[in-house]
Amino acid sequence: MALVYVEDLHSGMILASDLRSPSGRLILTAGSQLYEAALNVLGPWGVVEADINETTFSREYRHKQRRLEPFKALAKEALAPRLLFNDINREPFSSLLRHLIYRDACRFQAGDSKDILPPLVSPQTKQKNPVPLTLPQLISGVTELFSIPLVFSQIVESLNDDSMSVAKLATVLDKDPGLSVKLLRMVNSPHYGLANKVDSVQRAISLLGTDELRKLSLGRSLIKDFAGISEGLLDSEQFWRHSIRCGLFAKNIAQMIGANNPQQYFTGGLLHDIGRLTMIERMPDLYYEAILQAREKQQSMHRAEQEILKLDHALVGQFLGERWGLDTPLLRMIAGHHSPRLANYSQQSCILHVADSFAHVSGRELLLVETAPEVQPKAWQELSLSPEMIAPLLFRVEKEFSLTMDTFFTAKDEPVNRVAEF
């Protein structure tokens, strides 16, 4: 028996074991022969692969797999550095690696090239013997950079006014046409799955709710205001691509395990690394040293931050979130996304912790180092995700990624390179 992806299934194959949907619902029993009618319903059911009796493989399928083998070897070699801190012989990474090898092997076979870590550009400041800033110094040393954007401040003020109607709130959003467009794109995106298109800002606000509007407007404002920070050390486009991918993983994991308000996890992913931008902007020379050390010693970035800057971006991000008045679940996500133990393994921190690592491993965004963060075994266990849920998770994220990029970016913002479908 062998696992075969849906796109490779064909009539005549026989199931070696029961075929179930990602939610566990039985679709076909072991021994069933696949026919065209059955194949057509597997996609809508969310099925990604099926366990097939190898004796029923067609000649064409076997030939395709033989041609793919050398590209699988290349894909495994390319993915190996990303998984340096995680055990590929244990879940979730044994299953994750299997699916990513197949995805990247198909990319390589189609002529795509390996993702390469970009060269590091030294900051132009070059301070002599730079000294790490304390957390209060890091925040108080900047006014404009860390102030809540004007439109967002007005939105918060309006939301705190009990007499403010949705119509009046919509007029506040009209002051930032770009934000209004993003709001409509968001509510019409696959995240919400609405049957009818929403073309009114008022209607979008009513559907999303004021709390979600608060978070989305902050996320959009941050992407806009932080877009060009320290391009020499960090490519802002790649930074936001990773943040969006992390948010998609977090939201989908939350949905899979039945967590409350899964949309807030997308916002958490969007904001989880905001402290990194702060540190790069305020301490570029020391951050440059931290990147060099992480690359040379094969360290994680947050560990190198702790050693060189005496702070890490999760702590800085938590402090910024408190300044902006973010609610407790979001603060837990930001603060605990590298060390959920520090957040008492709360559901919020565990979801973001796993989502961040999955985004680093599976994404094509090589930010500062090639290795993905380590996943703490207890955090994975707390989520109770089965290995069979990993493939559907990857497929959902890849499917939603390009659409979500369009939600936040337009041609007037930043250029966006499409990623290959899974």
C-alpha positions in Angstrom: 0.0 0.0 0.0 1.1 3.6 -0.6 -0.2 7.1 -0.1 -1.1 8.8 -3.4 -2.1 12.4 -3.9 -5.5 13.2 -5.2 -4.3 14.6 -8.5 -2.6 11.2 -9.2 -5.6 9.0 -8.4 -7.2 7.4 -11.4 -10.1 5.0 -12.1 -9.3 1.4 -11.2 -7.1 2.1 -8.2 -8.2 0.2 -5.1 -8.2 1.6 -1.6 -5.8 -0.2 0.8 -7.5 1.4 3.9 -10.6 3.4 4.7 -10.7 6.9 3.0 -11.8 9.6 5.3 -12.2 13.4 5.1 -9.9 15.7 7.2 -12.7 15.8 9.8 -12.7 12.0 10.1 -15.9 11.3 8.2 -15.9 8.0 6.3 -16.1 8.4 2.5 -15.1 5.0 1.2 -14.2 1.7 2.9 -11.0 -0.3 2.3 -11.2 -2.5 -0.8 -13.3 0.0 -2.7 -12.4 0.6 -6.3 -12.1 4.2 -7.4 -14.3 5.3 -10.3 -14.6 8.7 -12.0 -17.7 9.7 -10.0 -15.9 9.0 -6.7 -12.8 10.9 -7.8 -14.8 14.0 -8.6 -16.1 14.3 -5.0 -12.8 13.9 -3.2 -11.6 17.5 -3.7 -14.8 19.1 -2.3 -14.5 16.8 0.7 -11.0 18.2 1.3 -9.2 14.9 0.7 -5.5 15.3 -0.2 -4.3 11.7 -0.5 -5.5 8.2 -0.3 -3.9 4.9 0.7 -3.8 2.8 -2.4 -3.0 -0.9 -3.1 0.2 -0.7 -5.1 -0.7 -3.6 -7.3 -3.4 -1.3 -8.9 -0.9 1.4 -9.9 -1.0 2.2 -13.6 2.1 2.2 -15.8 1.8 6.0 -16.3 1.7 6.6 -12.5 4.8 4.4 -11.9 6.7 6.2 -14.7 5.8 9.6 -13.3 7.1 8.6 -9.8 10.3 7.3 -11.2 10.9 10.6 -13.1 10.2 12.5 -9.9 12.7 10.6 -7.7 15.9 12.6 -8.5 14.0 15.8 -7.8 12.8 14.5 -4.5 16.4 14.0 -3.5 17.1 17.6 -4.4 14.1 18.8 -2.5 15.1 16.8 0.6 18.6 18.3 0.5 17.3 21.8 0.1 14.8 21.4 3.0 17.3 19.8 5.4 18.8 23.1 6.8 15.4 24.4 7.7 14.7 21.4 9.9 18.0 21.5 11.7 16.4 22.3 15.1 13.6 19.8 14.7 13.5 15.9 14.6 12.4 14.9 11.2 11.8 11.3 12.4 9.0 12.5 14.8 5.7 14.2 14.2 4.8 16.8 13.1 8.0 17.1 11.0 8.1 13.6 9.5 4.8 14.2 7.8 5.5 17.8 7.1 8.8 16.9 5.4 7.2 14.2 3.3 4.6 16.6 1.8 7.1 19.5 1.3 9.5 17.1 -0.5 6.8 16.2 -3.0 5.8 19.9 -3.4 9.3 21.1 -4.0 10.2 18.1 -6.2 7.4 19.1 -8.5 8.7 22.7 -8.5 12.2 21.6 -9.3 11.0 19.3 -12.1 9.1 22.3 -13.6 12.3 24.3 -13.7 12.1 26.3 -10.5 15.3 26.9 -8.6 16.3 26.5 -5.0 15.5 29.3 -2.5 18.7 31.0 -1.5 19.4 33.0 1.7 20.0 36.6 0.6 23.4 38.2 1.3 23.6 40.4 4.4 24.2 44.1 3.9 26.0 45.9 6.7 24.1 49.0 8.1 25.5 52.3 6.9 25.5 53.7 10.5 28.3 51.6 11.8 28.4 52.9 15.4 31.5 52.3 17.4 31.0 49.8 20.2 27.2 50.0 20.1 25.5 49.3 23.4 22.2 47.4 23.6 19.2 49.5 24.6 17.0 48.6 27.5 13.4 47.9 26.8 12.2 51.3 28.0 15.0 53.0 26.0 14.0 51.0 22.9 10.5 52.3 23.1 10.9 55.8 24.5 13.6 56.7 22.0 11.2 56.8 19.1 7.9 58.8 18.9 6.7 58.7 15.3 7.7 55.1 14.6 5.8 53.6 17.5 2.8 55.9 17.6 -0.5 54.4 16.6 -1.4 55.5 13.1 -3.8 58.4 12.9 -6.7 56.7 11.2 -6.3 53.7 13.5 -6.5 56.1 16.5 -9.7 57.6 15.1 -11.2 54.2 14.6 -10.3 53.2 18.2 -11.8 56.5 19.5 -15.0 55.8 17.4 -15.2 52.2 18.6 -15.1 53.4 22.2 -18.0 55.8 21.6 -21.2 53.8 22.4 -23.3 56.3 20.4 -21.2 55.8 17.3 -23.2 54.2 14.5 -21.8 51.9 11.8 -22.6 54.6 9.2 -20.5 57.2 11.1 -17.7 54.7 11.6 -17.7 54.0 7.9 -17.0 57.7 7.3 -13.9 57.5 9.4 -12.6 54.7 7.2 -13.3 56.8 4.2 -10.3 59.0 5.3 -8.1 56.1 4.2 -9.5 54.7 0.9 -6.8 52.1 0.9 -8.0 50.7 4.2 -11.6 50.7 3.0 -10.5 48.7 0.0 -8.6 46.2 2.1 -11.5 45.9 4.5 -13.8 44.9 1.6 -11.2 42.5 0.2 -10.8 40.9 3.6 -14.5 40.3 4.2 -14.9 38.9 0.6 -11.8 36.7 1.0 -12.0 32.9 1.5 -11.4 33.4 5.2 -15.0 34.3 5.7 -16.7 32.1 3.1 -19.6 34.4 2.4 -22.1 33.4 -0.2 -22.8 36.9 -1.5 -20.2 39.6 -2.3 -20.1 42.5 0.1 -19.6 45.9 -1.6 -20.5 48.2 1.3 -18.0 49.4 4.0 -20.9 49.6 6.4 -22.0 46.0 5.6 -18.3 44.8 6.0 -18.1 46.5 9.4 -21.4 44.8 10.5 -20.2 41.4 9.4 -16.7 41.6 10.8 -17.6 43.2 14.1 -15.9 46.1 15.7 -13.2 44.1 17.5 -12.1 42.5 14.2 -12.1 45.9 12.6 -9.8 47.2 15.3 -7.3 44.4 14.7 -7.5 44.5 10.9 -7.0 48.3 10.7 -4.0 48.1 12.9 -2.5 45.3 10.9 -3.1 47.1 7.6 -1.6 50.4 9.1 1.5 48.6 10.3 2.1 47.0 6.9 1.8 50.4 5.3 3.9 52.3 7.8 6.7 49.7 8.3 7.0 48.8 4.6 10.4 50.3 4.0 12.2 49.8 7.3 15.9 48.7 7.1 15.8 47.1 3.7 19.6 46.4 4.1 19.0 43.9 6.9 15.5 42.7 6.2 13.4 42.6 3.0 10.1 44.0 4.1 8.1 42.2 1.4 9.5 38.9 2.5 8.8 39.8 6.2 5.1 40.5 5.5 4.8 37.4 3.3 6.1 35.3 6.2 3.8 37.1 8.7 0.8 36.5 6.4 1.7 32.8 5.9 2.1 32.4 9.7 -1.3 34.0 10.2 -2.9 31.6 7.7 -1.4 28.6 9.4 -2.5 29.9 12.8 -6.1 30.6 11.6 -6.4 27.2 9.9 -4.9 25.3 12.9 -7.4 27.2 15.2 -10.3 26.1 12.9 -9.1 22.5 12.9 -9.0 22.2 16.7 -12.2 24.2 17.2 -10.6 27.2 18.9 -12.8 30.2 19.6 -12.6 33.1 17.1 -10.1 31.6 14.6 -9.8 35.0 12.8 -7.9 36.5 15.7 -5.1 34.0 15.0 -4.6 35.4 11.6 -4.1 38.8 13.2 -1.7 37.3 15.7 0.3 35.8 12.9 0.4 39.2 11.1 1.7 40.9 14.3 3.9 38.2 15.8 7.2 39.5 14.6 6.5 43.2 14.9 9.2 43.5 17.6 11.8 42.4 15.1 11.2 45.5 13.0 11.5 47.7 16.1 14.9 46.2 17.0 16.2 46.4 13.5 15.2 50.1 13.2 16.6 51.1 16.6 19.7 48.9 16.9 20.7 48.1 13.3 24.4 47.5 14.1 23.8 45.1 16.9 21.1 43.4 15.0 23.6 42.9 12.1 26.0 41.2 14.6 23.1 39.0 15.8 22.3 37.9 12.3 26.0 37.1 11.6 26.3 35.1 14.8 23.1 33.2 14.1 24.3 32.2 10.7 27.9 31.4 11.7 26.9 29.4 14.8 23.7 28.0 13.3 21.6 29.5 16.1 18.0 30.6 16.0 17.5 34.3 15.6 15.7 34.8 18.8 18.6 33.1 20.7 21.1 35.3 19.0 19.0 38.4 19.8 19.0 37.4 23.5 22.8 37.0 23.5 23.7 40.1 21.4 20.9 42.6 22.1 19.8 41.3 25.6 16.2 41.2 24.3 14.3 39.2 21.9 11.6 40.3 19.4 8.8 38.4 21.2 9.3 40.5 24.3 9.6 43.7 22.4 6.5 42.8 20.4 4.6 42.1 23.6 5.5 45.5 25.0 4.5 47.3 21.8 1.2 45.4 21.8 0.5 46.5 25.4 1.2 50.1 24.3 -1.3 49.7 21.5 -3.9 48.2 23.8 -4.1 44.8 22.1 -6.2 42.3 24.0 -4.8 39.4 26.1 -5.1 36.6 23.5 -3.1 38.6 20.9 -0.5 39.5 23.6 -0.1 35.8 24.4 0.4 35.0 20.8 3.1 37.6 20.3 4.9 36.9 23.6 4.8 33.1 23.4 5.3 32.3 19.8 8.9 31.2 20.4 8.5 30.0 24.0 4.9 29.0 24.8 6.2 27.7 28.1 6.5 31.3 29.2 2.8 31.7 28.4 1.9 28.6 30.4 1.3 26.7 27.1 -1.9 28.7 26.5 -3.8 27.7 23.4 -3.0 31.0 21.8 0.7 30.7 22.3 0.9 27.0 21.2 -1.0 27.7 18.0 1.3 30.6 17.0 4.4 28.7 18.1 3.6 25.8 15.7 2.3 28.1 13.0 5.4 30.2 13.0 7.7 27.1 12.6 5.4 25.6 9.8 5.5 29.0 8.0 9.3 29.1 8.2 9.7 25.5 7.0 7.1 25.5 4.2 7.4 29.2 3.0 9.7 30.4 0.4 10.6 33.4 2.5 14.2 33.0 3.9 14.3 36.0 6.2 17.5 36.2 8.2 18.6 32.6 8.8 17.7 29.4 6.9 16.7 27.3 9.9 13.2 27.2 11.2 12.5 27.7 14.9 12.3 24.6 17.1 8.8 23.4 18.1 8.5 22.5 21.7 7.0 18.9 21.9 4.5 19.9 24.6 3.1 22.7 22.5 2.5 20.3 19.6 0.9 17.8 22.0 -1.4 20.5 23.4 -3.0 21.0 20.0 -3.8 17.3 19.5 -3.4 17.6 15.8 -3.0 14.2 14.0 -0.4 13.7 11.2 -3.3 13.1 8.8 -4.3 16.8 9.2 -1.0 18.2 8.1 -1.5 17.7 4.3 -4.9 19.4 4.3 -3.4 22.2 6.4 -0.6 22.8 3.9 -3.0 22.7 1.0 -5.4 25.2 2.6 -2.6 27.7 3.4 -1.1 27.5 -0.1 -4.5 28.0 -1.7 -5.3 31.0 0.4 -1.9 32.6 0.3 -2.0 34.5 -3.0 -5.6 35.7 -2.3 -4.6 37.0 1.1 -1.6 38.8 -0.3 -3.9 40.6 -2.6 -6.0 41.6 0.4 -3.2 43.5 1.9 -1.0 44.6 -1.0 -1.8 46.3 -4.3 0.4 47.5 -7.1 0.7 50.8 -5.2 2.1 49.1 -2.1 4.7 46.6 -2.9 5.5 44.1 -5.7 4.3 40.7 -4.9 5.7 37.5 -6.4 3.3 34.6 -6.7 4.2 31.4 -5.0 3.8 28.1 -6.8 0.7 26.2 -5.8 1.2 23.2 -3.6 
